[in-house]
Amino acid sequence: MAKFEIIMPKLGESIIEATITRWVKSAGDDIEEDDSLVEIATDKVDSEIPSPVEGKLVKTLFEEGDVVPVGQVIAIIEMEGEESGSDEVSKPADKKEESKKADEAKVETKVEDIKAVPADAKPGDFSTSDRFYSPLVKSIAKAEGIPVTELDSIKGSGKDGRVTKADIISYLENRKPGATPVKPSSAPKITLPVVNTDAGDQVVEMDRMRKLIADHMVMSKQVSPHVTSFIDVDVTNVVQWRNKVKDAFLKKEGEKVTFTPIFMDAAAKALKDFPQINASVDGYNIIYRKAVNIGMAAALPNGNLIVPVIKNADEKNLLGMVKAVNDLANRARNNKLNPDDIAGATFTTTNFGSFDSLTGTPIINQPQVAILGIGAIRKKPVVLETPQGDVIAIRHIMILSLAYDHRVVDGALGGMYLKRIKELLENFDINTII
């Protein structure tokens, strides 16, 4: 019998580990090729690992709830055929046990153990450190003004001594005044309100994804000074064009034409005209992104939120945009997104109009600097200028909102970006062929 090792796959450029949430198959089960073996979760998306071979699952090396590094062997399948190598199979669980013992040996970081921080130490520059820090830990460190020299002194409880979110929060709670230089901005410490429950109240713990969303939203508001600008847009041409082509397109392609890809197309074109919006902030550095990767916030059936990403959106024609939007939306609803499908966004859109909302003030999806809110389309009486004079006509009007990071995007830039989208949509060619 030949043995085949199932490893934790690479789940995106920034993901180094995943949590095993459920074993779909158990040791002793017969496995068909492409059978789902295990369900996993990262800080970005839930996924499944299918079996690439047919055989019998003889061993699982991790339990549900375990956090497993990418590249680690998690299970062994026995296949029909001759053994091609040694009977010995690597046992990553041994390494996991060693890591666990090492973690248990670690003691909680005490503020007194922190080394003296140089007076010229600055938060936000991690290039001098040899330790790995997750994006979330880096964001917290920057927001709290913790320089890398201080961060390096915090003992971590994660794998290989890595500093986790819990470690840095615990350290901040016990941090002594004067342990570091004065921060660029000394925000008051936020104390959570005491929440009482009454008879009949139901207390439900957030699920894993909702916890991640909550932490990400709070972090974004702490990191970026949000400003929101609004503009109304006459999308009558867009509505008339869609009404004209939607039935023929559905019959020809088997897919619906929604308004979303049209708005995404306009947003992508406007980003090429205003690349300062397609950016990120790293400390006092601004990163202008070459790729135009637009995320579209999508509501899941369970009420949670996910943001699949259309890569290189500026390079797609309208047909390609319709196909991409429909594909990602369908897979999001059916929990079939891959980790790469939600990674790498440089700008985000969110469609309030899907729920008949006129507009909204969205929260920036860090580390981006802006997010576009799309409101509902309503028929309204509008004053139109004509050669014969002003007239009142019924037009299809919508409101666009742009929330942006005022550290790098000023009102003029945000307003010009919105105005460019308005021009693209109001001048949409009703004879466009798709």
MOZITA-V123993 format. One record per residue. N is the residue number from 0. PHI is phi as a letter, one per 20 degrees, with the letter a starting at -180 (* if undefined). NEAR is the number of other ideal C-beta (glycine too) atoms within 12 Angstrom. D_FIRST is the distance of its C-alpha to the first C-alpha in Angstrom with 1 decimal. Layout:
# MOZITA-V123993
n-><N:N>
phi-><PHI:PHI>
near-><NEAR:NEAR>
d_first-><D_FIRST:D_FIRST>
This chain:
# MOZITA-V123993
n-><0:1:2:3:4:5:6:7:8:9:10:11:12:13:14:15:16:17:18:19:20:21:22:23:24:25:26:27:28:29:30:31:32:33:34:35:36:37:38:39:40:41:42:43:44:45:46:47:48:49:50:51:52:53:54:55:56:57:58:59:60:61:62:63:64:65:66:67:68:69:70:71:72:73:74:75:76:77:78:79:80:81:82:83:84:85:86:87:88:89:90:91:92:93:94:95:96:97:98:99:100:101:102:103:104:105:106:107:108:109:110:111:112:113:114:115:116:117:118:119:120:121:122:123:124:125:126:127:128:129:130:131:132:133:134:135:136:137:138:139:140:141:142:143:144:145:146:147:148:149:150:151:152:153:154:155:156:157:158:159:160:161:162:163:164:165:166:167:168:169:170:171:172:173:174:175:176:177:178:179:180:181:182:183:184:185:186:187:188:189:190:191:192:193:194:195:196:197:198:199:200:201:202:203:204:205:206:207:208:209:210:211:212:213:214:215:216:217:218:219:220:221:222:223:224:225:226:227:228:229:230:231:232:233:234:235:236:237:238:239:240:241:242:243:244:245:246:247:248:249:250:251:252:253:254:255:256:257:258:259:260:261:262:263:264:265:266:267:268:269:270:271:272:273:274:275:276:277:278:279:280:281:282:283:284:285:286:287:288:289:290:291:292:293:294:295:296:297:298:299:300:301:302:303:304:305:306:307:308:309:310:311:312:313:314:315:316:317:318:319:320:321:322:323:324:325:326:327:328:329:330:331:332:333:334:335:336:337:338:339:340:341:342:343:344:345:346:347:348:349:350:351:352:353:354:355:356:357:358:359:360:361:362:363:364:365:366:367:368:369:370:371:372:373:374:375:376:377:378:379:380:381:382:383:384:385:386:387:388:389:390:391:392:393:394:395:396:397:398:399:400:401:402:403:404:405:406:407:408:409:410:411:412:413:414:415:416:417:418:419:420:421:422:423:424:425:426:427:428:429:430:431:432:433>
phi-><*:e:d:c:e:e:d:f:f:f:d:p:f:d:d:d:b:b:d:f:e:a:e:f:d:d:g:o:f:f:c:e:g:m:f:f:e:b:d:c:b:d:f:d:b:e:b:c:d:e:e:e:c:d:r:c:f:e:b:d:e:c:d:f:n:f:e:d:f:f:n:e:f:d:a:c:d:e:d:f:p:e:f:e:b:f:f:f:d:g:d:f:f:f:f:f:f:f:f:f:f:f:f:f:f:f:d:f:f:d:f:f:e:f:f:f:e:g:f:e:f:c:f:o:d:d:f:e:d:e:e:e:c:f:g:f:f:f:f:f:f:f:f:e:m:e:f:f:f:f:f:f:e:f:f:e:d:f:g:l:m:f:f:e:g:f:f:f:f:f:f:f:f:d:f:e:f:n:f:c:f:f:f:g:c:e:f:f:f:e:d:f:f:f:d:e:d:d:g:n:f:d:d:c:f:g:f:g:f:f:f:f:f:g:f:f:f:f:g:f:f:f:e:d:f:e:c:c:d:c:b:e:c:e:d:g:f:f:f:f:f:f:f:f:d:f:f:f:f:f:f:f:d:m:c:e:d:d:f:g:f:f:f:f:f:f:f:f:f:f:f:f:f:c:f:f:e:e:b:c:d:c:m:d:d:d:d:e:f:f:f:d:d:d:e:c:f:c:e:e:g:e:n:f:c:b:c:f:c:e:f:l:f:f:e:e:e:f:f:f:f:f:f:f:f:f:f:f:f:f:f:f:f:d:l:d:f:e:g:f:f:d:d:n:f:d:a:c:c:c:d:f:f:g:d:m:e:f:a:a:d:f:e:f:e:f:e:f:d:a:b:e:d:d:e:f:e:c:f:b:f:c:e:d:e:c:g:e:p:f:c:d:c:e:c:e:d:c:d:d:c:c:e:c:e:f:f:c:d:e:g:f:f:f:f:f:f:f:f:f:f:g:f:f:f:f:d:g:f:f:e:g:d:c>
near-><17:22:28:30:30:40:28:34:28:22:33:24:14:23:31:27:35:35:30:33:26:23:28:22:29:19:19:15:24:20:33:19:16:13:24:23:37:37:25:41:32:35:31:39:37:33:33:29:38:24:31:20:26:21:30:26:34:25:28:32:31:37:21:19:16:29:32:38:30:25:20:31:28:40:43:33:39:28:26:16:14:10:15:11:12:9:12:10:24:22:20:28:23:16:21:28:16:16:26:21:12:19:23:11:12:23:14:18:31:16:23:14:19:26:19:16:27:14:11:11:28:27:30:29:22:28:14:15:23:11:25:23:33:30:27:32:35:33:32:34:41:36:30:33:28:39:35:31:27:34:42:27:30:43:27:30:28:29:26:22:24:29:37:29:30:22:33:34:26:21:34:30:18:19:28:16:12:12:29:33:21:16:26:19:15:13:14:7:12:14:7:8:6:6:8:8:10:8:6:6:9:8:10:9:9:15:17:23:27:19:17:27:27:19:26:31:23:23:29:30:23:25:36:33:21:28:26:30:33:28:31:27:41:30:39:27:24:39:29:20:27:31:19:19:29:23:13:18:26:17:12:16:18:13:24:23:33:29:33:37:38:38:42:45:38:40:46:43:31:38:40:28:23:31:26:29:42:37:31:34:30:25:26:14:16:20:20:20:30:17:26:35:36:47:41:44:39:34:21:26:12:17:14:25:29:40:42:42:39:42:26:23:41:29:19:23:19:31:22:22:37:35:25:32:38:29:25:35:32:21:23:31:19:16:24:22:32:29:32:25:32:40:28:32:39:39:48:43:49:40:39:30:29:23:16:14:21:22:32:28:24:36:32:44:40:35:34:41:44:53:44:52:39:43:34:26:36:24:16:22:13:21:15:18:11:10:7:7:9:11:14:13:17:16:25:30:30:39:31:47:37:47:38:42:34:23:26:29:37:21:16:16:28:35:24:23:41:38:25:29:45:31:20:30:37:28:20:29:18:18:11:22:14:26>
d_first-><0.0:3.8:6.6:9.9:13.2:16.0:19.3:22.9:24.3:27.7:30.1:33.3:35.3:36.8:34.0:32.1:30.6:29.9:30.0:27.3:29.5:27.2:23.6:23.4:20.0:19.0:16.1:14.5:15.8:14.2:14.7:16.2:16.8:20.0:20.0:22.0:20.1:23.0:26.7:28.2:31.8:33.6:37.4:37.7:35.5:32.9:29.7:26.3:22.9:20.9:17.2:16.7:13.4:12.3:9.7:10.4:12.4:11.5:14.2:17.5:19.3:22.8:25.1:27.5:30.5:28.8:29.8:27.1:27.8:26.8:23.7:22.3:18.7:19.2:15.8:12.0:9.9:6.3:5.8:5.4:5.2:5.2:5.4:8.9:10.6:11.2:9.4:12.4:12.7:16.4:18.3:21.1:22.4:23.8:25.8:26.9:28.2:30.0:31.6:32.6:34.3:36.0:37.3:38.6:40.5:42.3:45.8:47.5:49.5:53.2:55.8:57.5:54.4:54.8:56.2:59.4:59.0:61.0:63.9:62.8:59.3:58.5:55.8:53.5:52.7:49.2:48.9:50.0:47.2:43.8:42.4:40.5:42.5:41.4:43.9:45.0:45.9:47.7:49.6:50.7:51.7:53.8:55.4:56.4:57.5:55.0:54.9:51.7:53.2:53.5:50.1:48.4:50.0:48.4:45.6:42.6:40.4:37.6:34.5:35.5:39.1:39.5:42.6:42.1:44.6:45.3:46.0:48.5:50.2:50.5:52.0:54.4:55.6:56.5:57.7:61.2:63.9:64.6:61.1:60.9:63.5:65.1:62.7:63.9:64.3:64.6:63.6:64.5:61.7:60.6:60.7:58.8:61.1:60.9:59.7:60.9:59.7:61.9:61.5:59.4:57.6:53.8:51.8:48.4:46.3:45.3:41.7:39.7:40.8:44.4:44.5:43.3:45.9:48.6:47.9:47.8:51.1:52.9:51.7:53.0:56.4:56.7:55.7:57.6:61.3:60.9:63.6:63.5:65.6:66.2:67.3:68.0:66.9:68.2:65.2:67.2:66.0:62.4:62.8:64.7:62.2:59.3:61.2:61.9:58.4:56.1:56.2:55.7:52.9:51.1:51.6:50.4:47.5:46.6:47.2:50.1:52.3:53.1:55.4:52.8:51.6:55.3:56.0:52.8:54.0:57.4:56.0:53.9:57.0:59.1:56.7:57.1:60.9:60.6:57.6:58.9:57.5:54.0:53.6:52.4:54.2:52.9:55.6:58.6:56.6:56.3:53.2:54.1:50.9:50.4:48.0:49.4:46.6:48.0:46.5:47.6:47.6:46.2:46.5:43.5:43.8:43.5:46.5:44.8:45.1:42.8:43.8:41.7:42.9:44.1:43.4:46.2:48.3:51.3:49.6:49.1:51.6:52.5:50.0:47.2:48.4:48.5:44.9:43.6:45.6:44.4:40.8:40.7:42.9:40.8:37.5:39.4:40.6:37.1:35.4:33.4:34.7:32.5:33.7:35.1:37.2:39.3:39.5:42.2:45.2:48.6:50.8:50.4:52.2:52.5:54.1:56.5:57.9:54.8:56.4:59.9:60.8:63.5:62.2:60.6:60.2:56.5:54.9:53.6:49.9:49.6:49.5:51.3:55.1:55.9:54.8:56.5:57.4:58.0:60.4:61.2:63.2:66.6:69.6:72.6:76.2:76.5:79.4:78.9:81.2:82.4:85.2:87.3:86.8:84.4:82.9:80.8:77.6:74.5:71.5:67.9:67.7:64.8:64.6:62.2:61.8:60.4:59.5:59.5:59.2:62.9:61.9:61.4:62.4:66.0:67.7:69.0:65.5:64.0:66.9:66.7:63.0:63.7:66.7:64.6:62.2:65.3:66.6:63.4:63.1:66.9:67.0:63.9:64.5:64.8:64.1:60.7:58.3:54.7>
